[in-house]
Amino acid sequence: MSLTKNPNVLKWVDEVVALTKPDQVVWIDGSKEQLEALKKEAISTGEMQELNQEKLPGCLYHRTLPNDVARVEDRTFICSKRKEDAGPTNNWCDPQEMYAKLTPMYDGVMKGRTMYVIPYSMGPIGSPLAKVGVEVTDSIYVVLNMDIMTRMGKQAFENLGDTSNDFVRCLHSKADVDPEKRYIVQFPEDNAIWSINSAYGGNVLLGKKCFALRIASYQGKNEGWMAEHMLILGVKKPDGEVKYITAAFPSACGKTNLAMLIPPEGYKKDGYEVFTVGDDIAWMKQGEDGRLYAINPENGFFGVAPGTNAKSNYNALASTMKNTIFTNVAINDDDNTVWWEGLDKNPPENATEWKGAKVNGKEYTAEGNKLAHPNSRFTAPAINCPCISPEFNNPEGVPISAIIFGGRRASTTPLVYQSFDWTHGTYIGSAVSSETTAAATGAVGVLRHDPMAMKPFIGYNVGDYWAHWLAMGEKLGDKAPKIFNVNWFKQDENGNFIWPGFGDNMRVLDWIIKRCEGTIEADETAIGYLPKKGDINVEGIEDEVTPEIMDKLLAVDKDLWIKEIAEMRRYYKEDIADKGGNVPAALEAQLDALEARLNK
């Protein structure tokens, strides 16, 4: 029983049915009854496990195969007709060649299985910024996760209507979960995504990175808007006015923590509040008043569990307390609840580790083993978040005052600085990079470039993406958000972090907002505008952040910056231009201007 009269949708679903040959087809209408029945079925087959319903009401557990625990960038492709349209940051394949390779894999892949047809909206129903996708899958896990992560079901077709062809065609089958035949493929010119042989969220919830960033970034370039790997937060000031900020950070740089920040005591007393609009993705479009407006296209959080606790991120933990799906964490067998490294210091004695073995958790972790997979996840409804924004479902989005970039840098980059203008800010975004920590690779302190924190997610040529940023700046003119760079990770000579971070990052947001309002001056330096002495509020942390430490936090070391320029010249040439990326002349000119200012 289909949920739409749209002939484009019906024709595509018929084609997929003919190809994959499922035993039955179920259209997902999003009703409570249907979802409850699917949960029961998944529990009865062992695909999902029900957790303690008193302590974790509505929560379920899922375990993926050990060969299927993360996004697979080497198996992820952008298939555009011309190789140069995919650019140097993507794996490319000719679309006809890829279709020819994958079609036989999907042939009859759903025999003996049910095909679920999932209509979903990225963004609030009725929003002019929202987009529709239809995912077909043979996994109940996907259906239940998509229910949390998107506006799923019959309502999604309201945005599409009966004739539009503007929907993303998402085809997924877990097939045999064979890593050798695993493919996550975007066809931007066909508005299509094909995923096969994975059952892990990041590869199969096709509304997430695949649609909301890779396909949407391409759509945004063509339609004049932006799809960015950015959190969205609102800061409510004592006078009741709310200022909205987006921010992009590479992984392990505190993105979710900033999105759900709890202000320090002094700020709370003064009446400051922080609201979360989104923790991961922002779609931004120019509004009728000329300003840039953002929506969070998602409806939930697909968060990394390890390290999440009441101290590091109270709001994220609180979001997982009901109607959440946990994947690859450990189970505390004493009370059928969940546990992961960093939740607390007491691993359960009677535990089931993430691969399914019964262990004594205390002994197991003491030997250096991990009870939960390091990339284990929670899929939690955004509505659960204690600080979710009252504007979360506003179809018009929220007006953005500031855009922040950041990375993990031990020395070069100061705590915060502001770009001179949008073009300079675009340069700063293109230069986003992080030094590797021990967790990532053997080598520590190696610089990894991650422009705009979008490197794995730009659905087309990175040079054209930068050019699109520049074009958006021209379109927005003097209504464009101000652009800033932050670095919470500056270290002293002994390798200790010198900024307290977490809730105290509010102090930097405070300065950023005042700069947007034009209520404080700044020092003009070679790299941008820096806070004047005493303009970052350190009330309550004076012992930790002394005037000497603040000087270190805001220092601009000319020699380090000259090295930075040399590295950026190498990066633009060797990693981008020499590999088919056309670096906009305006960004090369920014490098020259930065060098001239430093040498003056």
C-alpha angles and dihedrals in degrees: 000000000000122000098214143049091210104129093205092058094043093049092050094047090049090052092051092047090051090050102043098033100210120190090235140002122223121189111213109228094176094239120152092235093054093047092048090052091050091049090052091049093049091049092048093052093044094243087121132022124215113233129211101305094200095054098028107025114199092004124139136189129220132183122202125203114275089246091057111055108117147022111291108219094179090058094045117100140187107208110197123156092247121048092218090061089065092048132193099308096059137066105241133203131169107261094230091050092049093047089050091052097045103037094073089050090057093044105116091343092139097050107135090017139093120247115218118204109207120191110193141171123222100213132012117323108263095019115140086219095053126102132198129233133180116206122191114197143159093219127094087195088064092049093051093045093047088053089061098037100045142025092266134188140030093337090066090070090062088077093047101047126196101296111028119114093195100112130112113243108219118188118185134170125168085208105171095331086241110170091204090060097037115129133171105187132180120198099190095179090053097042087236140132124191121191125177139171097018132098097178116116099239090056100039109034087083094185089068123067094342097057106015093052116011099040095028094051088057092046090048092053091052096041100039103253137099134248108193139178091239141130118228121214137170124216113205111205126210090262090059097250115133122213118197125216133182122204136190123203132164115246119291092028099108102263098149090041091056093044090056098033120162110212119237118263096263092054092045090052090052090054102258117151133181122215126196117224094165140349102202121010135038127189109198130191135169111261129216090267090057096251126121114258126196136202129185102235090202131078100204146023123263095194136176107248104203111088093019109123142141091274102041095043117355093174095051091050091047089052090063098056097096141021091008130139115219118201126196096346121129124265123228099221094198093071105005094247130127134263136182139173110284095021090105137323095263114084109195115258093218102049141152107216119219096269091054104260119138108235143162096256095204093055093037095055092040087064090056096260120138119234092197124041110256088239095043113142149208122210104204132174112251088224088070093063110108091216099042110147120255084225093057093111097034103133091209093055126221127293112251119223099174140021117204128199123190145164141178107274124161098202125348104066122064124230091264140349136166126231119241091236143335095285091051088046090053088053089051089051091050088053096054108135140154134210112237118252122214089263094063103051141339092267117075123208097020111148115242116192115220109167111214084346083279103107097119093037109048104115094205143021111330091219090056088047091057089047088053089054090053091048091051089053091054091048093050094044113171090353091067117119116255113254124226139177124216134187117191091175107070112142138206125231090279094054096255120141109248099196116070093220125184111073091002089068082081086078090063092045087053091056091045092053092049089052090051090051092046092233096129135043124231137205114258109225134169092267100042141287114329129192115269118241109286096012094109104077110233097170107148095017099061091121091054100038104040121178087261091053091047089053089054092047092053099037120129108204108202095204093052091049092050086055089048090055092050089051092048091050089051091047095049091048107036102028099035118016097036089050097051103276116131106219108208113247089231090065093048087051090053089057091050091048092049091051092048092050092050092049095047 
